[in-house]
Amino acid sequence: MPDFIHKSKVYYNPVEFALDRIGGAWKMPILWRLKDRVMRYNELKKDIPHVTHKMLTTQLRQLEEEGFINRTVYPVVPPKVEYSLTERGLRAIPVVEVIRNYGLELMAEFGVEPGKK
């Protein structure tokens, strides 16, 4: 497959392109948490306590710009904002699940217990 360019970035294969959309430390965990329900910012932050506010905001904006999540703002005081998956985001969930399951298998093979430091 030839190289291709999207938003001034050269990609060499479709895996690289997909990982640029949903890869990194935070995007898949965010998508995973939104798979079953709509969440507000503070719920996401509480559920992913080790992400900084700046990073969570950045990742949510990128996921929204790429069409993986919806951001719904309600005209109330104080402001109410909810995040949910789009159709594109829903299509990403099986990919995240495969990677998650593979990670759990690798953790078991390496003797790493989830939640243990």
C-alpha positions as CSV (number, residue, x, y, z in Angstrom):
1,M,0.0,0.0,0.0
2,P,1.4,3.4,-0.9
3,D,2.0,6.1,1.6
4,F,-0.8,8.5,2.2
5,I,-1.3,11.9,3.8
6,H,-4.0,13.1,6.1
7,K,-3.9,16.6,7.7
8,S,-0.3,17.1,6.6
9,K,0.9,13.8,8.2
10,V,2.3,11.0,6.2
11,Y,1.1,7.5,7.1
12,Y,2.8,4.3,5.9
13,N,0.0,1.8,6.8
14,P,-3.6,1.7,8.0
15,V,-2.6,0.4,11.5
16,E,-0.5,3.5,12.0
17,F,-3.4,5.6,10.9
18,A,-5.9,3.9,13.3
19,L,-3.5,4.1,16.2
20,D,-3.0,7.8,15.6
21,R,-6.8,8.1,16.0
22,I,-7.4,5.9,19.1
23,G,-3.9,5.0,20.4
24,G,-2.0,6.4,23.3
25,A,-2.4,6.1,27.0
26,W,-5.9,7.7,27.4
27,K,-8.1,7.4,24.3
28,M,-8.9,3.7,24.5
29,P,-9.6,3.9,28.3
30,I,-11.9,6.8,27.6
31,L,-13.7,5.0,24.8
32,W,-14.0,1.9,26.9
33,R,-15.7,3.7,29.8
34,L,-18.2,5.3,27.4
35,K,-19.1,2.0,25.8
36,D,-22.0,1.3,28.1
37,R,-23.2,4.8,29.2
38,V,-23.1,8.5,28.9
39,M,-20.7,10.2,31.3
40,R,-19.9,13.6,32.5
41,Y,-16.4,15.0,32.7
42,N,-16.1,14.6,36.5
43,E,-17.3,11.0,36.2
44,L,-14.6,10.3,33.6
45,K,-11.9,12.0,35.8
46,K,-13.0,10.1,38.8
47,D,-12.9,6.8,36.9
48,I,-9.5,7.5,35.5
49,P,-7.9,9.3,38.5
50,H,-4.3,9.1,37.2
51,V,-5.0,11.3,34.1
52,T,-4.4,15.0,34.5
53,H,-7.3,17.5,33.9
54,K,-5.3,19.0,31.0
55,M,-4.7,15.6,29.3
56,L,-8.3,14.4,29.8
57,T,-9.6,17.7,28.2
58,T,-7.1,17.4,25.3
59,Q,-8.0,13.7,24.7
60,L,-11.7,14.4,24.8
61,R,-11.4,17.2,22.4
62,Q,-9.4,15.1,20.0
63,L,-11.8,12.2,20.2
64,E,-14.7,14.7,19.5
65,E,-12.8,16.3,16.6
66,E,-12.2,12.8,15.1
67,G,-15.8,11.8,15.4
68,F,-15.5,9.1,18.1
69,I,-17.5,10.9,20.8
70,N,-20.3,13.4,21.1
71,R,-20.1,16.3,23.5
72,T,-23.5,17.5,24.6
73,V,-23.7,20.8,26.4
74,Y,-26.9,21.6,28.3
75,P,-27.8,25.3,28.8
76,V,-28.0,25.2,32.6
77,V,-26.2,26.8,35.5
78,P,-23.8,25.3,36.4
79,P,-22.9,24.0,32.9
80,K,-23.7,20.4,32.3
81,V,-21.7,18.5,29.7
82,E,-22.1,14.9,28.8
83,Y,-19.9,12.6,26.6
84,S,-21.2,9.6,24.6
85,L,-19.9,7.4,21.8
86,T,-20.8,8.1,18.2
87,E,-21.2,5.3,15.6
88,R,-17.5,5.5,14.8
89,G,-16.7,5.2,18.5
90,L,-19.0,2.2,18.9
91,R,-17.1,0.6,15.9
92,A,-13.8,1.1,17.8
93,I,-15.0,-0.8,20.9
94,P,-14.3,-4.4,19.5
95,V,-10.8,-3.2,18.6
96,V,-10.3,-1.9,22.1
97,E,-11.7,-5.1,23.6
98,V,-9.3,-7.3,21.6
99,I,-6.3,-5.2,22.7
100,R,-7.6,-5.2,26.3
101,N,-8.0,-9.0,26.4
102,Y,-4.5,-9.4,24.8
103,G,-3.1,-7.1,27.5
104,L,-4.8,-9.2,30.2
105,E,-3.3,-12.4,28.7
106,L,0.2,-10.8,28.5
107,M,-0.1,-9.6,32.1
108,A,-0.9,-13.2,33.2
109,E,2.0,-14.6,31.2
110,F,4.4,-12.0,32.8
111,G,2.9,-12.6,36.3
112,V,1.5,-9.1,36.5
113,E,-1.7,-8.8,38.5
114,P,-4.2,-6.0,37.5
115,G,-4.3,-3.4,40.2
116,K,-1.1,-4.4,41.8
117,K,1.9,-2.1,41.9
